[in-house]
């Protein structure tokens, strides 16, 4: 991601097109690591087309070469994937995550469920419904898993029905959806609050006990390790002194509360306060940072682990905004 940002800025110099190719290549590699990087291909492409001071023909060349760089990674992957499994996609969860995002508040009295998806309607009250990941994977809690399989076993037709239901919820309940996403975004400011809106792990969940020291997760981790040939994986060793030092460092360096608000405001102001190449860079950093912050919350849930990658770009935009101010 850092390489893509750097190359994108260098591509605006107008001297060579190799930076544009590297930018597209790096963006595609980022998307192959986590699919939230996929929307950045569009976002950065639009920025390259309209967010710089280059001549229009030059912008078209930069966009075309960047797209070729991304295609050099993604096209061979998709060809090989289709040959191997008869389908393509960077994530098997795909739209199932979106279903898990909207199912906790879906109210079929506010929209007409697509034919064949009526079984996904629930009468359980919103506060008593489970969180996103349970709707995505858990047979007991999720009507979609019970009736249409799960992300790893459902047929394309079954996944299509889940997708149709998720779209119908968003279109039929736009204000409920906006409330859910908005409350999830507020968790960047107060990670331990608004837990009912998505319920993803916060800093404390990940680092200070419930997940890191969960016995079930440890047992599952050991099972996976042994399946992959690590036959000497007999248990977990814990260095409490080192962990305490790392957790103290983590607590002191969190980006939340007033610090996040300051970074957010400066990142939004940066494109307005700067000019020339600085404005182009500020716009790129802000677009990338906010895309990486908003898309996971809008399509899955708030989770500090998926929010962290966007903080670097937001910080870069905020730095330009503070410098310009």
N, C-alpha and C positions, 0 to 999 in steps of 0.2 A: 504494500500500500504506500509506504514511504517512497519507494522507487518510482511508482506511478505518479505520485504528486510532483516529485522532483523533475521527472522527465516531461510531465505536462507543462510545467513552467518553462523549462528549457526549450520546448517545442515552439513557444511563442516568440523566440528570438528571431525566427525567420531565416536562419542561416543554413540549417540542415534538417532533413526529415527523419533522421535516425532516432531523434528523441521522441517523435510521434509514434514510431514503430515500437520503441521500448515502452512507452506509456501504455499502449494497447496490450502489449504482451504481458506487462506486469498486472494490469487490471484483470485480464483473463486468468492469470495464475492466482490472483487473490480470490476470484470467484470460484476457482476450483478448490480452494481451501474452505471457504464458507460462502454459501450461496447468496448471502446478503450483499456480497460484492458484485453480483450480477447487475442490479439496477445502476451501479456506478458506470457501467459501460454506456448506458444511455445518458446519464447525468453529465459525465465528462465529455461525451460526444457533443451534447448540446452546448456545453461551455466552450468547447473548441470551435464550434461553428459560430457562436454569437457573443462570446465573452472576452474576446481579445481585440487588439487594435490592428491586427494584420489585415491586409487586403483580402477581399472576399474570396478570390481564386486561391490565395494561399491558405485560407482557412479550410476550403474544400479539400485541398491537397493534404493538409494536416489530418483532417477527419478521415479521409480515405486511407491514408497510410496507417493511422492508428487502428482503424477497423481491420486492416490486413494483419497487423500485429496480433490483435485479439483472435482473429480467425485462425492464425497459425497454431494457436493452442487449442481452441475449442473445436474446430472442424475435424481434425484427426481423432480427437477424443470421442466426439459424437459418432463418427463413422465406426470406430472400433467398438464402441458401446452397443450400437445398433446391431452390428454383426454378432456380438456376443450374446445379447439378451433380447434383441428384437424391439428395443425401446430406447429412448434417450431422456436425459435429465440429470442435472447435477445433484438432485436430492430425491431420495425415494419417499421422504415424508411429503414433500411438495405441498399440495393444497390441503393435505390433512392437517398441517400446522395452522392454516387459516381457519379450517373448520374448528379446531381446538380453540382458536382465538374467539370465535363468535358464538360457539355453542353455549357457553356459560350464561349468555343473556338472550339467546334466541327465543322469540315469542311468536309462535305461528299464528296467533290471533291478529298480528300486525302485518302479515304478508301471506301470500299463497305459496306453500311449499311446492316445488316442482314435482311433477308426477313421479311416483316411485320413492319419494323421499319423506313421505308423511310419517314414516316410522321414526324419523329423527326428531320429531316434535316432542317436547317434554312439558309436563305440568308441574314439575318440581320448581319451587320458588328460587329466585336468583341467589339469595344468600346460602341456600343449601346445596347448590351445584358445585361440582369439583372444579379444579383449575385446568388450564390448557393442556398440559402434558397428559393428564388422565383421560381427557377426551380424545387425545391423539392415539394412545397406546393401550389403555386399560379396558379390558372386556367388561368388567363389572360396572364401570361408570359410564362408558361410552356407547350410545346407541349405534353410532356409525361402525364401531369395531364389531359389535354383536351382529349387525345385519350385513355389513359390506366387507368384513375382514379387517385387515390393518394395513398400514402404509407399505409393508413388505410383502403382503400376500394378496392384496386386492387386485382384481383385474382392471384394465384401463376403463372398462365400462362402469365398474363399481366406483372407482376413483372419480370418474366423471360425474356420477350422481352426488357424491360428497361435495364436489366442487360446485355443482349447480345449487345445492342447498346453501353453501357458504355465501355464494354471490347473492342469493335471494335474501339472506339475512341482512347483509350489508346494504343492499338497495332498499329493502323494506323497513329497516330500522337505522337510518343514517345517523340520527341524533344519539341513539343508544350506543352505536359504534363509536361516534366521536367522543362521547363521554368516557367510554372504556379506554380508548387510546389516549385521550387527554389526561386521565387520571394515571395511566401507566407512565406517561412522560414526566409527570410530577415526581415520580419516584427517583428520577435523576437528582432532584433537589433533596428529597427526603426518602431514601431507599427503604427505610423500615416502615413507611406509611403506605396507605392505599393498596394494601396487600390483596384485597378482594378483586382488584382489577388486573387479572393476569396471574398474579401470585408467583412470579419467577423469583429465583434466589437473589438475595441482596449480598452486600459485602459480608455481613455477619453470617449469613447462611453458608456461604462458600468457604470462608476462611476460618471462622471461629467455632466450628463444631458440628452443626447438623449434617453437613455433607462430608467435609474432610475426615471426620472421625466416625462416620456412620458405619456400623458393622456390616450391614447388608451390602453397601457399596464396596467395602473392602473384600467381602467374600466373592462378589461378582467380579471384581477386578482380578482377583487371584485365579478365578475360573477362566477368564479370558486369557490371562497370561499363560496358563498351562496349555490351553487350546492352541496357542501359537508357539509351542515348543519350549517355553521357559519352565522346564521341569523342576528347577531348583527354587521356584517361587513358593516358598513354604510359609511366608507370613510377611507382615509389615513391620519394619523397624521404625521407631519413633525417637527422634532427638528433641526432647522437650525444650532444652535450652535454645537450640537453633530456631525451633518453631516460635518460641516466645519472642525472640529478637525479630524474626520476619513479620510476625503479626503486629508487633509494635510499630515497625516501619510501615506496614500496610495501613494501619489506623491513622498514622500521622500524614500520609500522603494521599488520602482519599480525595477524590474530586466530587464534592457534594455540597449541599447547603449554599451558603453565600458565595463560595468560590465558584460553584457551577453557574449560579445566576450571573456573576460578573463575566465569566468566560462566554456564556451564551449571549449576553447583551453586547459585548464587544465584538463577538463574531458576526452578529447581525448588522452592527453599525459599520464594520470594517469596509465593505464595498461602497458605502455611502461617503466615508470619510477620506478614502484614498483616491488616487488618480493614476492613469497610465498603467504601467506593468504591475505596480503594487495593487491597483484595483483588480486587475485580472487575476493575480495570485490570491487576493483576499476572497474573491468570488469563488474560485476553485476550492479553496480550503473550506469555506463556509458550506458550499453545496455538498461536498464530500462528507464533512463532519456531521451535518444535519441529516443527510441520507442514511448514514451508518447509525445514527442515533434513533431516528424515527421509524425506519422500515422494520427493524426487529420487533419493536413495540406494536406496530400496526398489524403485523402478520403473524406473530407468535405471542410474545409477552415481554414485559420488562425483565431483564436479567443483566446483572452487572457484567457478566462475562461476555455478553454480546454487545454491551454498550461501550466497553473500554476501547475497542479499535477506533471509534470515532473521536475520542478525546484528543488525540494528537492533532488531527486536522482542525478541530474546533479551537484548540490552543494556538495553532499557527494563525488562524484567522483573527483570534482575539489579540494576539501579539501585534499584528498589523493594525488592528483597530486602536489599540492603546498607543502605539507609536504615532499614528496619524492624529489622534486626539491631542 
